[in-house]
Amino acid sequence: KHIDDYLTEWLTGNDLAFNSIIDHYYPRLMAAGQKMLPNKEDAEELVMNVFLKIWQHKDQLSHVLKFDNYLFGILRQQIVRNARKNVLETVFDFNGTNLTVERCPSITLDKYCEGKIAEVDFLKIDIEGHELAALEGATELLKDGRIKLIQFEFNEFNLQSKSTFLRFYETLKNFTFYRIMPNGSLTPMGPYDSSLEIYRYQNILCVLQ
């Protein structure tokens, strides 16, 4: 049977057909989830949430024309919602804690390198969601192609600072983006797509073209 047949059977009352729908879509959703989440356990939880949601809203699915797109859209929403939840938990962890504000001097990368450093072979930035601000202080270095490799983290803190992947792609338009996987391998991220806007811990490597 084609997957459309199982969908029709399920929507018309055959609950057992739902098992075949899960068998068909689970591997594909897991593959997508593991590309956007730091570990398999998180992906499994959110993928199962997708199936739970469509089961709960079965009576609203008859109008869905492209079921594949619908499922992957729900998965993306689940991942974004989970990232926002983690941001709030991180913020609330500070409640009741005595915090001291320390002011320190800062300097842009352009200014720091001026007259002293001609090229930067490898730039690693880890400043909890403010990596984009640091790169915006390296306008001249980037324009002249004087930074060869850039590594930065992308996580929940970028949601707080509103540093989207779109802005990174615009700032580093002459770079190719890779996601550094847990085993150290590099996965090409390709051209910008809104599906990249996943605010979970990940390491990114940008290579000058």
Buried (B, 14 or more C-beta within 10 A) or exposed (E): EEBEEBBEBBBEEEEEBBEBBBEEBBEBBBEBBBBBBBEEEBBBEBBBBBBEBBBEEEEEBEEBEEBEEBBBEBBBBBBBEBBBEBBEEBEEEEEEEEEEEEEEEEEBBBEEBEEEEEEBEEBEBEEEBBBBBBBBBBEBBBEEEBBBBBBBBBBBBBBBBEBBBEBBBEBBEEBBBBBBEEEEEEEEBEEBEEBBBBBBBBBBBBBBE
